[in-house]
Each structure stands twice: as structure tokens, then as C-alpha cells.
């Protein structure tokens, strides 16, 4: 996706501020380039520009370890930072311990990545003329991705700058934080308009399956309404997705996260990577965004101490994102054996299968390894497997939609449907779980904890349920402060943005 010949500003502009490196680069003439005024004119231009929007969603590694997935996961009660010690990627370590501040590099770069993406989407929405069906569809895709990124921003930072136009550089430091209600209203507007234009999932085949669809827009709209406690509206939005018969549950979570499950029946939105770039230690683009998902290698069991089981595909990595005992115990208490095995492996299971772990006191290690985004050899390419993971990020699954629909139904009087939807998730063929006879919010919260473990959703769920203090206080969470992240210090100073309380 990354081989785009679009004006350099698409790469260097941040919606709030330009880095000094980009300023210097943009002051120079670029040979054989053409101006932005000459672009966004044709269908081909629009296709290329929207590819650039999706492309920025890949940039979890963009010269720095700053994955929004890792940021959100470190804030949860699912896993520890891991790595070699407290000095190994301190940005992730301090997030894990709730000792971070406004200078945290992971928070800063995750924030920037989302505004880079929004900037690219804004250019499509504002500069592509909706003169053909293709261009109207591409504009709608950009609105969905813009809404998705604003949903991440508003749930993680609260009031945030709401940038919708193609603003000039002079406007980067003059964009104030907008109230959350205004951001949510724009998210709903974008998703409603996009859903009216986008095709159903069945309208895409082959190499087009990565695109967001009508169902993506409707499901994200339902999620936005759920987070605002608009339960009846949320239930209606999810019902459109469910009744479309475009989606289904894979037989197991393992299948949903396998290579063969990419863009499968359970996928509503995922961002793809490739294992076919043949990266090695000499050509890996450490100074720019790679096409492989290097964060999977970051999260594999630390290879210094790990020997894989002969029959297993989980190979060694760099030891981050280590599961907590608390999550393992939650699976055990629920009698949830099969889903647990597809999310977490214990040291005892590793050894019983013929593998080994030689350092029981390793940093942040509690006896477990995560497998949902596992460092599976089957998802690597050559010549150096650890640099060539093609594992996609799953941003929205049908199981998540069903559980959100159950929550919306339960809170708007639709208890029978709430029970139906939670049992659909519990009783996919590979779970081996019995159906619930009744359903409560506690049931739904527990089901989301287990079904969606390690998917980067837990922290935002705990905050919106008012459970963050209860579940995270022992980890360092401070009520009244850590419900939101700090506005990055650079943007506070350059954009004159007010800081969140406590930072």
C-alpha cells in the first residue's frame, strides 16, 4: 500500500503541528513532483488517495514503537509490558504502571498517527469531487476511517481538536479542543452518511475485501451510540448489521485470527499487512513504516528463555505483552477452557507439550503467553521470519458486534434478544460452553472480557462502564486522572491546547 506518488504533505502534515524535519523537507523542491492542485482530479487519483488513508492505519510502527493497540492494551488489566526490564521501551512500561506523563513517546506518536490518518481522509472528503459512483464510494470510505479514528481519540483523550477541512499549515496551531459531544455528533454524521453510500460486504471480492462496507459503518455507528448510552438507537444500528446476513461467527476464535480467517465472515474491519516483502536485518525499514506487522514479533515469548513445543507454531519473540494471572484466572473461573487456550498458554502447558521456559523470574512474567496475536511461524515469510509477520489487526469482529448489540438490547428493554446474542457468541462450535438462561450486565461484561481478550478493547470498556477504578486501581490507576490520556506535551505547547486534569 505504501508506494503512493502523492504530494509529500500527505506524509509530513500533522493536523496539529509540523515537525521540524518535515518543515525542512517541505521547503525543498522535489524533482518530478506535481502539486496537490493537480491531484484528486480523476477516479484513479481518488483510488490512490484512499489507499493512502488505509495505509496510514498500518503505521503502528513508524520509526518508533508506538502502536495504538499496545497503548490501549498496556492500560488494561490483561497483560504486563514485559520486555527485558523496566528500561526496555519505557513508554510502554510507564503506561503499564500508570506512571506516564504528557511526554510519553507512545502516547504522542499514537495521537499523531490518528491525526495523520484523519488528515489524509480529510483531503479525500474535501478535494475529491463526488462526480462518479466510485468517487462517492471512496469519499464514504474515508468518512468511516475518519470516524473510527475520532472515536479512538474521543474515548482515549476526551475533548480533542476536531479537524474536518483541508486546513493550511497556518491553521495547525489554531485548532482548539472540541467538546466531546461535538466530536460524537460528527462521528455519527460521518457514519450515517457513509452507510447510505457504501455497498454490502458481498459487494467486494478478492483484493477489494479490505475496504470498509455498509456493515462497518452501521456497526461503528452502533458502537458510537452505545458509548454515549443511546441504547435504543444503538440496538437499531446493530440490528441492521445482524439482519443483513452478511456476517457470521467462525467455528473458533483461532480460525478468526488465523491467516485463512483474514477478511473472513467474522471480519467487519481489519487492516492488512504482508509477509511477502522479504525483509532481512539489512533492508528492514526501521526508519519508516514497514509493510509487515513487526509488533507481532515484539509480543512473542522472549526467545532468550523460550523453546517452542514441537507440535506448536508459536515461536520466540521479544517478550512484550505478557498475560496477567488475573485474566487466566477469569477464564478458569468461567470454565472457559477452549477460548482460554486460544488466547493464553500457561508455562505448564508449554512444558507438557514438549517446550520449555527457563526463567521463571523474567521481567513482568507471571507464567503465561498470549496467543491471540501470537508469533506463529505459519504467519511469517522469509528470509527472516521475525521481520515478516503478515498478521492483520482485527479492529471490528462480528462477535464484538453481537456482544455490543446484547448490551444495547439489555439496556433498552430487549432482554430476549440480548440473551440470544450473547449465547450466539458463547455457543459457536469451538467454545464448548453452555447457553445462559438469563442475562445481566455482569454476564455481558464477563463475556466481553473473555471473548475479546487481547484485542485492545478492555480499557475503553472499563472506563465507559465506570469499572476502571475497581479493576485497575491496584495497578496504579488514579480516579479522575487516568480515565483519559494526556494531550501530548508538544501539542499543548505548540497548539496552546489545555491539558487533561492531573497531567
N, C-alpha and C positions, 0 to 999 in steps of 0.2 A: 504493500500500500504506500510505501514511503517515497516512491520515485515519482514525485509530482513536480511539474515545472510551473509553479505558481509564484507570484511575486514574493520575495523574501520576507515581506512583512507578515505573511501568514505564519511564518515560523517564529519570528522575533517579537511581534507585538504581544504584549500582555495587556489585558484590558485596563489594568490599573496603572502600570508603570513599565517603562522600558529599562532593561538592564543596561549598564554602561557598555557591555560587549556588543549588544545589539545596536546601540546608538552608533558606535564606531563602524560597525559593518554596514549599516544602512546609509552612512554618509558617503560610501564609496560607489562608484559606478560598477555595475555588474555587466560584463560583456555578454552580448547576445540575449539580453533580457528584454522583456517588454513590460510596459507599465500596467498597473492594475486597471486603468481605464480601458485597456484593450482586451481585458479578460471578462469573464462572466457573460459573454455575448451569445454563445451557442449551446446546444444541448451537450456537446462534448465538453465544453468548458464547465458546465454545471455538474456533469458526472464527475469530472476530475476534482472540482472543488469539494463536493460532498465526500468523495473518497478521502480527502484531506481532513474532513471533520471526524470521520470514523478513525482515521489514522492517529489523531491526537489522543483518542480514547485508549490507544495502545500504550501510551508513553508513561507507563508506571516506572520504568527505568529510563531516565532521560539525562544521562551524565551523573545522576545521583540516585541512590536508593531512596525512593520517595513514593512508594505505591500507596494509593488511597486505600486499597484493600488492606495492606499491612497497618496503615494508620488506624483504621477502624477496628481491626482485629486486636491490635495492641491495647485498645481502650476497653476491651471486653473482658469477661471472666472465663474465656475459653482457653487461652494459652498464654505462655510467657514469651518474652522476647527471644531468649536463647542466644545462640552465637557462642563466641569463645569466652567472653567475660563482660563486665559492665562497660568496658571501653570499646566494645565491638558494636559499631553503628549506634552511638549514644543517642541519636534521635529516636530510634525505636525503643531503646532501653528506658529512656525517661518517659515516653508515652506509656509504656507498660507499667511504670511505677507511679504515674501521675505526678512526676516531678518536672515536667516540661514547662517551658515558658514561651514567650512570643518570638524567641529567636530559634525555635526548633526547626531544623532544616527540612524535616519530613513534612511537617505541617505547612511550612512555606511553599515547598515545591508541589505538594498535592493541591493546594489552593491555586497556584499558578497554572498547573496542568488543566484544571477545570476552567479557568478563565481563558486560557489559550484555546480550549475546545469551543467555548462559548463565542469567542471572537471569530473563529472560523465559521461557526454556524450563523452568526450574525451577518457575515459577509454574503453568505448564500441567500439568507432571507431578504436582505436589503438590496443586493446588487443583481440577483438573477431575476429577470423579468418572467412572470408566470404566463408565458405565451404558448406553451405546449403542455400536453398532459405529462410528459416526462419531467419537465421543469417544475410543474406544480407538485408532482410527487416528491421530487428531490428537496424542494423547499419544505414540504411537510416532514420529511425525514430529519432535516436539520432542526426543525422545531421540536421534534421529540428528543433529540440528543441535547438540545439546549435546555429543555425542561428537565431532563434527567440530571444534568449537571447542576442546575439551580436547586433541584430537590436535595442533592447531596450537600450543597452549600448551606441552604437554609436550615437543614436538620443538624448540621455539624457546627455552624458558626452563628446561627440566629439571623439578625438583620445583616444583609450583605449588599454591596453595590449591585444594582440591577441595571445592567447594560444591555440594551436591545438594538441600538443603532450602530452603524459603522462609524464610530466616533474618530476624530483626528487625534494625533498624539497629544495635542494641547489639552484635550479633554480627559486624559488618563488620570490626572491628579485632581480633577474637579468633579468626581463622581461620588456622591455621599452614599452611606449605607441606607438602604430602603427598609422600611418596616417589614417584618415577616409576612404580615397579611398581604402586602402588595406583591411580594415575591410569590407567595402561594397563588394569588389571583392570576399572575402571569403564567405560572406553570399550568394551571387549569386551562387558561385560554389557549396556550400553545398546543396542549394535548387534545383539546376538543376540536380545534381547527384541523390538526393533523389527522385525527381519526376519521374525519369526514372525507379525506382525500386518499389516504393510504389503502392499498389492497390488502386482502386477507393473506394469511401466511401461505396458503396454497397458490397464491399468485406468483410466488418466487420459486425457482428451481435452480439446481446446480450452483454455479458460482455467485448467484444473487441471494442465496439464503441468509447471508449475514445481515441483510437490511432489516431495519425496524418495520413493523407492519401495523395494520389497524389494531390488531390484538395487543401489540406492545403499547400503543398509545392509550388504549382503553384500560389496560391493566395498570399502567403508571398513573393514569387519572384516578383510578380507584384507590391506588396507594396514597396519592396526594390527599384525597378526600378523607381517607382513613386516618392519616396522621393529623388532620385537622378535626377529627371526631365528627365528621359529616357522615354518619354511619349509613343512613338510608341512601344517600347519593352514592356512597362508596359501594354499597351492596349492588345497586343498579348497574354501576360501571363494570364490576366484576362479573355480573350475570351476563352481560353482553359477550364477554370473553368465553365464559363457560358454555353458553348456549350456541356459540359459533361452531362447535365441534371441530375446531382447528387444532386442538391440543390434547395431549394425553400424558399419562404417567408412564415412565419407563418401568420395566419389571423390577429394577433395583436402582438404588442411588448410585451404585458402582457403574451401572450402564449409563446413567445420565451424565456422569463425569468422565466416562471413557472417551477415547478418541473416536470410536464408532458412534458415540452418542452426541457428538458435536452437531449443533443445529438440528437436533432430533425433535421428536414430538413434544418433548418437555421444555424446549427452549423458546422463550419469548424475546430474550435479548442477551446476546453474548458477543464478546469482542475476540476476534480470532488472531492467532499467532501461527507461525510456521516453523517446522523442524527441518526445512529443506534449504537453509541458507549456507550450510557447510561452514559454520563458524569454527575457528580454532583459536588458540591463545594468541596468535599473531594478527588475526584480522577481525576479532570481535570488536564492535564499535562501542568501547567503553565511554567515549566522549560524546555519544549521541544515542538516540533511541534505537535499539535493535529490533529485529523482526521476530525474534524468539522470546519466550516468556522466561527471562532469567530469574524471576522471583521464585519459580518452582525450584530451581537449584538452591536458592537461598534457604528454602524451607525444608529441604531434605534432611534426614537424620545425619548428624555430624559424622563425616566419613572417618575421622581420626579414631573413632571408638566403635563404629558400626560395621557389622558383617551381615549382609543380607541372607535371608533364608533361601536355600537352593530353589525352591518352587515359587518364590515370590519375585515380582518385578520391581519392588521398591528398593532403589539403590541409594547410596550415600550422597549427602549434600553438605550444606554449610551450617545446619543446625539451628536455624531460627524457627519461630512459630511452634514452640513445643507445648503440647496439650497440658492442661492442668488436671490434677487429680479430681477436682470438683466436677468437671464435665464428664469424665469417665464414670464417676460415682452416680451422676444423674442418669446415665444410660443404664447402669446396673440396677438402680432403684426402680426404674420403669420396666425392667425385664426386657429391655430393647436390645437384644443380642445382635441381630443381623445388621441393623443400621449402625450400631456401635462399631462393628467390625469394619464397616466401610468408611468410617470416619476416624477411628482411633485404634491403634495397635499397642498392646502393652509389651513391656520387656519380656514378661513371662511367655507371651505368645510367640514373640520373635525367637526366643531360645528353644521353645518346644518345637518350632518349625525347622530348627537346624541353623538359625542365625545366631548372632551374639552382639552384646553391648558390653564394653569393657570399662566404662567409667560411670558408676552409679552416682557420683557426686559432681558430675559435669554441671556447668553453669546453667541455672534455671531448669534443670531436668528433673521431672517428677515421675519418670518411669514409663513415658508414653510417647508415641509418634503419630503425627496426623497423616491421614491417608486420602482425604477428600481431594486436596490439591497435592497429591503425593508425587514424589520424584520417581515416577515409574519409567523404567527403561523403555517400555513399549511406546512412550510418547516422545522419545528423543530421536535425533538424527545424528549423522556423522559430520565430520570425523571425531569431534569431541562432544560426547553426549550431553555433558553437563552445561554446555553452552547452547544447546539446540533443542530445548523443550518447545513443543508446539501446543501446549496446553492452553485452551481458551479460558478467559474469565467468564463465568456464568453470572450475569448481572440480574437476570429475572427468570425464574423457573415456574412451571405450571404448579408444582407443589406449593410454592410460596403464594401464588395467586389463590389457590384453594384455601390455604390457611388464613390469608387476609380476608377472603370472602366469608369464611366461617366467623371471623371476628366481627366483621361488619354486620353480618346477619344476626349474630347473637345480640349485638348492641342495638339493633333496630327492630327486635321482636321476631326475627325469623329463626327461631331455635331449631325447628326441624331441618332446615337447610344447613344451618351451622353444624349440626350433628352429622348430616350426610357428607359435607365437605371434609370435615376432619377425619371421618372414617375412610374416605376415599384415599387420603394420604397414608393413614395408618395401615390400610389393608392392601396396598399394592402387593403383588405376589411375593416379592422378596423380603418383606418385613417379618412375616410370621406373627404379627400382633393381632390381638382380638379387637373386635369392634367395641367402642364405647356405647353404653346405654343412655347416658346423659352427657351434656357438655357444659362446662363452665369456662370462665376466662382463665382460670388456673390451668385447665386442660389445654387450652389453646396456647398459653404462654409456654407450657412444658413441651408441647408438640413442636412449636417453633424452635425452641432451644435445641431439640434433638434432631429434627429433620433438617434444619438449616445450619447446623454447626459448621464453623469454619467458612462461612460464606460471606462474612463481613457485614452481617445484619444485626447482630446481637446488641451492640452498644446503642444503636438508634432505637431499637425496640425497648430496651430497658429505660431509656430516657423518656420516651413517649408514654410508657406505662406508669411512670413515676416510681420505678423499681430500682433505679440506678444506685441510689444511696444504700438501699438494703443489700444489694448484691455486690457492690464494688467498693464500699467504704473500707473494708479490710485490706484492700489493695492500694489505698491512698486517695480514693475519690473524695473530693470535698464538695458537699452540697452547696449549691448557689454559685459554684465556680465551674466545675468540670462537666456540667451538662452541655457546655459548648467549648469549642477550641478557641485559642487566642487568634485575633487577627494578626497575621504576620507583621513583625516589627517594622520591616521595610515599608509596608503599605500604610501602616499607622503614621509613619513619619513623612513619606513622600506624598501620600494621598490625603493626609490630615484626617484619617478615619478614627473615630472614637474606639477605644479598646473595650473588649468584654470585661465584665466585673471580675476582679481577683487577679488579673494579669498585669 
